[in-house]
Amino acid sequence: MQSSSTGRVLVVSALCFAPVARGLLVPARKSEALPWMTAPNDPWFTSMVGDCGFDPLRLASSPALLNYYREAELKHARLAMLAAVGWPASELWDGAMSSVLGLEPKLNALGEAPSILNGGLNGISPFFWGSAIGVGVAFELYALSIRFGNEPAAPGDLKWDPLGMFPTERSRQKRMSLAELKHGRIAMMAVVGYASEEYLLGTPIVSHSAGFFEPFWAHLF
């Protein structure tokens, strides 16, 4: 009887102190993004490509939630990379392309691309908006068909690699995925910067960042 009671006490004690034991066994790590804070130590978090220990609100409380957030991050990153190129390209080539196609230029009086802050979005053809929404819905439906298919897929994996550029080695896959994520995060910041700079400075990106859009020898003479 005594040994049975002792066994129950040990089991209850182990359950009560298990979280404390885990905290003692797994040392806290500092966040790379916010060095003054501790980073999540959850195994599903630390194994994710691009982990910089940034989750101050502890939103990614499960593997499913973390995958959901990573999927959203990659979608925004890919759109931002397209926008980071498309925004200055539209300001550089809109006039010439409009002239060739016999259309009215869509840049505003300052030469800025149409945006929520710059205005001019009401001048864009409804056919363009319908086409853009249709393409977006098609991609989203395709992505959902993969997510709920029989084969599990990593966040952002659309099973699309026509040129076979994605490597087969796991280490190289991780490096390429990390490169995409870094470029996407920079692009998201760049697009916010485009909009802010044009609104605050009143000049197009291609003007006050001309060094990026002109040959270097143009500034030597």
C-alpha positions in Angstrom: 0.0 0.0 0.0 2.8 2.4 0.9 4.7 1.7 -2.3 1.6 2.4 -4.3 1.0 5.7 -2.6 4.6 6.6 -3.1 4.3 5.8 -6.8 1.3 8.1 -7.3 3.1 10.9 -5.5 6.1 10.6 -7.8 3.8 10.5 -10.9 2.0 13.7 -9.8 5.3 15.4 -9.0 6.7 14.6 -12.4 3.6 16.0 -14.2 3.7 19.2 -12.1 7.4 19.9 -12.5 7.7 18.7 -16.2 7.4 22.3 -17.6 10.0 23.5 -15.2 12.3 20.7 -16.0 12.0 21.4 -19.7 12.8 25.1 -19.1 15.9 24.1 -17.2 17.0 21.5 -19.8 16.4 23.8 -22.8 18.3 27.1 -22.3 16.6 30.3 -23.4 18.0 31.8 -26.6 18.1 35.4 -27.5 16.2 36.7 -30.5 18.3 37.7 -33.5 15.7 40.2 -34.6 15.1 41.7 -31.1 18.3 40.9 -29.1 16.9 42.2 -25.9 14.1 39.6 -25.9 14.1 35.8 -25.6 13.2 33.9 -28.7 10.7 31.0 -28.9 12.3 27.6 -28.2 9.6 25.5 -29.7 11.1 22.8 -32.0 8.7 23.7 -34.9 9.8 27.3 -34.7 13.6 26.8 -34.6 13.5 24.3 -37.5 11.8 26.8 -39.8 13.9 28.3 -42.6 14.5 32.0 -41.9 13.9 31.8 -38.2 15.3 34.9 -36.5 13.5 34.4 -33.2 10.9 37.0 -34.0 7.5 36.3 -32.4 7.1 38.8 -29.6 3.4 38.2 -29.3 3.8 34.4 -29.5 1.3 34.1 -32.3 2.9 30.9 -33.8 1.7 28.7 -30.9 1.5 25.5 -33.0 3.1 24.0 -36.1 -0.1 24.5 -38.1 -0.3 28.2 -37.2 3.4 28.7 -38.0 2.9 27.1 -41.5 -0.1 29.3 -42.1 1.9 32.5 -41.3 4.8 31.3 -43.4 2.5 30.7 -46.3 1.1 34.2 -46.0 4.6 35.7 -45.7 5.8 34.0 -48.8 2.7 35.1 -50.8 3.3 38.8 -49.7 7.0 38.4 -50.4 6.5 37.2 -53.9 4.1 39.9 -54.7 6.4 42.5 -53.2 9.3 41.2 -55.4 7.2 41.7 -58.5 6.1 45.1 -57.3 9.7 46.2 -56.4 10.6 45.7 -60.0 7.3 46.7 -61.6 6.9 50.0 -59.8 10.1 51.7 -61.1 9.7 49.9 -64.5 6.3 51.5 -64.9 7.7 55.0 -64.2 10.5 54.4 -66.7 8.6 52.9 -69.6 5.0 54.0 -69.2 5.4 56.9 -71.6 7.2 55.0 -74.3 4.9 52.0 -74.1 1.7 54.1 -74.1 3.0 56.0 -77.2 3.7 52.7 -79.1 0.3 51.2 -78.1 -1.6 54.5 -78.7 -2.8 54.7 -75.1 -2.9 57.5 -72.6 -0.1 57.5 -70.1 -1.2 56.6 -66.6 1.5 58.4 -64.6 0.4 61.4 -62.6 1.6 65.0 -63.3 4.8 64.4 -61.2 5.6 61.2 -63.1 4.7 58.9 -60.3 3.0 55.5 -60.6 -0.6 55.4 -59.6 -1.1 54.2 -56.0 -3.4 54.8 -53.0 -1.2 57.6 -51.8 -0.4 59.1 -55.2 -3.9 58.8 -56.6 -4.6 57.9 -60.2 -6.0 54.4 -59.6 -9.5 55.5 -60.8 -7.9 55.9 -64.3 -6.9 52.3 -64.6 -9.2 50.2 -66.8 -11.7 47.9 -65.1 -10.6 45.2 -67.5 -7.1 45.3 -65.9 -8.6 45.0 -62.4 -10.8 42.1 -63.4 -7.9 40.3 -65.1 -5.7 40.9 -62.0 -8.4 39.5 -59.7 -9.0 36.6 -62.0 -5.4 35.6 -62.1 -5.1 36.0 -58.3 -8.1 33.8 -57.7 -6.8 31.1 -60.1 -3.4 31.0 -58.3 -5.2 30.8 -54.9 -7.4 28.0 -56.0 -4.4 26.1 -57.4 -2.6 26.6 -54.1 -5.6 25.4 -52.1 -5.8 22.3 -54.3 -2.2 21.4 -53.4 -2.7 22.2 -49.7 -5.7 19.8 -49.4 -4.3 17.3 -51.8 -2.9 13.8 -51.0 0.7 14.8 -51.0 1.9 17.2 -48.2 3.6 20.3 -49.4 5.8 22.8 -47.6 4.5 26.4 -47.2 4.8 28.2 -50.5 5.4 25.1 -52.5 3.3 25.3 -55.6 4.9 22.2 -57.3 6.0 24.6 -60.1 9.6 24.4 -61.3 9.6 24.2 -65.1 13.3 24.8 -65.4 14.3 22.4 -62.7 16.2 25.0 -60.7 15.2 23.8 -57.3 18.0 21.5 -56.0 17.5 18.0 -54.8 20.0 18.2 -51.9 18.3 19.2 -48.6 21.1 21.7 -47.7 20.9 23.5 -51.0 17.1 23.5 -50.9 17.3 25.2 -47.5 19.8 27.8 -48.8 17.6 28.6 -51.8 14.5 28.9 -49.7 16.3 31.2 -47.3 17.5 33.3 -50.2 13.9 33.7 -51.5 12.7 34.6 -48.1 15.4 37.3 -47.5 14.8 38.8 -50.9 11.1 38.8 -50.3 11.4 40.5 -46.9 13.6 43.2 -48.4 11.2 43.7 -51.2 8.3 44.2 -48.8 10.2 46.9 -47.1 11.2 48.4 -50.4 7.6 48.7 -51.6 6.6 50.5 -48.4 9.6 52.7 -48.9 8.6 53.5 -52.5 5.1 54.6 -51.4 6.4 56.6 -48.5 9.1 58.4 -50.4 6.9 59.4 -53.3 4.2 60.7 -51.0 6.5 62.6 -48.7 9.1 63.9 -51.2 6.7 64.4 -54.2 9.1 62.9 -56.7 9.1 59.6 -58.5 11.4 56.7 -57.4 13.3 56.9 -60.7 14.2 60.5 -60.0 15.4 60.6 -56.4 17.0 57.1 -56.8 18.4 57.7 -60.2 21.6 56.0 -59.4 19.8 52.6 -59.5 18.2 53.3 -62.9 20.9 54.9 -65.0 24.3 53.6 -66.1 27.1 54.5 -63.7 29.0 56.4 -66.4 26.1 58.9 -66.8 27.3 60.5 -63.5 31.0 60.6 -64.3 30.8 63.6 -66.7 
